Every structure is written in C-alpha cells, then in structure tokens.
C-alpha cells in the first residue's frame, strides 16, 4: 500500500514533499485533468443513453412501411 504523501510515476515512488513546487503543481494539474476526463466520460454516457432513447421513440413514431 502506498504511504500518504507519496506518488508513483512510471514505476518510481516519490515523496511529494521532496518534489519541487513546479512538479507538485504539475501533479495537481494532472489530477484535475483526470477528474475532468472522468466527468466528461460520464456526461458522454448520459448523452449516448439519451440518444438511444430518442432513436427508439423515433422508430415508434415513424409510419409503418407497407409490405410489397
């Protein structure tokens, strides 16, 4: 288990306290972007579900094709 205040990057464990302020800022930026990606993926799943529902209702509302 990873200790608090540590992070693993490319298989190497680092103490956050030992990293430069710039490195810590970049880690925070990555965490923020990762959270935003998760949020956007959830939003996409919602939109895809809604689209499928709308398409399903559209199929019901379309006139029935005449048999030839």
Secondary structure as the mmCIF struct_conf table of DSSP 4:
data_model
#
loop_
_struct_conf.conf_type_id
_struct_conf.id
_struct_conf.beg_label_comp_id
_struct_conf.beg_label_asym_id
_struct_conf.beg_label_seq_id
_struct_conf.end_label_comp_id
_struct_conf.end_label_asym_id
_struct_conf.end_label_seq_id
HELX_LH_PP_P HELX_LH_PP_P1 UNK A 2 UNK A 3
TURN_TY1_P TURN_TY1_P1 UNK A 4 UNK A 5
STRN STRN1 UNK A 6 UNK A 9
TURN_TY1_P TURN_TY1_P2 UNK A 10 UNK A 11
STRN STRN2 UNK A 12 UNK A 15
HELX_RH_3T_P HELX_RH_3T_P1 UNK A 16 UNK A 18
BEND BEND1 UNK A 19 UNK A 19
HELX_RH_AL_P HELX_RH_AL_P1 UNK A 21 UNK A 61
BEND BEND2 UNK A 62 UNK A 62
HELX_LH_PP_P HELX_LH_PP_P2 UNK A 63 UNK A 67
#
